[in-house]
Amino acid sequence: MFILLEKEHGSVSSYLTRRILYAFPILIGVNFITFVLFFVVNSPDDMARVHLGNRYVTENSINNWKSERGYDKPLFIALDNSGKKIFTETIFFDKTVRLFTFDFGQSDSGRDISYDISERMWPSLFISLPVLCLGLLFTLSFALLIAFFRGTYIDSSAVILCVSMMSISGLFYIIGGQYLLSKLLQVVPISGFDDGVASIKFLILPILIGVVGGLGHGTRWYRTIFLEEIHRDYVRTARAKGLSEKGVLYLHVLRNALIPIVTGVVALLPSLFLGSLITEAFFGIPGLGSYTIDAIQSQDFAIVRAMVFLGSVLYILGLILTDVAYTVVDPRIRL
């Protein structure tokens, strides 16, 4: 028995080690493509003209702007240097390699990007985490209820309602919620943010809209998963043994449907930290979503590069956590 446990532990460790090693070339590739898009398609001279103004910009001011931000070096290879400086004294090495140490440097406007991220990640978490937990609770409950009444008018009516909710743009929920709850009923503020406990009143409406906006898609998706599990042989065996329909749903169907559920949930982890671009922009929440939007509008490519890299890291981390969850949920993977 101990030998089997040791073999199983070794197989799990090697499985997770392979997944982690796969992440590095993916992250390097994403980082390289991002660099090419920012510095080859859009040169440092173009960046300088955007920030300095296209009409009254001189060559000297462009060179000064690039020198202050380290954009005056060669892109990939510094032929004027020797030894390792041929590769280290380049924009690629300076702006890309240190991202792997999470040293994001300064933005093109001179702000500390790491400090901004550490400050702005909390408002994003305060919205995304409740939306994820409450949304998962409601969508799973509704999907199980629909699966319980499968083949009835309740099932067909619920499917029509879910498809209708999926067809409505998220902007409709935001604008409709602001108009109804903020302007007409004046229950919550229409937008803004505050520190501490005072921020709760500003978070209620974004969280409510986030949960309601995801009910249609989530409920329909989980209903499909539950219906697939209901027709499997182990469910028929459980019914043949006299287990009630509620027991079948909660003890067997829900448990065996955890793999696709875990996949969907863990894939949302990057959005917990990076926030929602549209929601934060409409409600004036100073999170990472609005931070990215502001950087795109001002063409601050240092911030955009940092956010793209951070999003890639979080997404890959989410995939690794998915694999870890698989080994817990599905014993076949451990074997």
Summary of the structure (lengths in Angstrom):
residues: 335
radius of gyration: 25.3
end to end distance: 14.1
largest distance: 84.4
contacts: 1008
relative contact order: 0.12
helix: 78%
strand: 1%
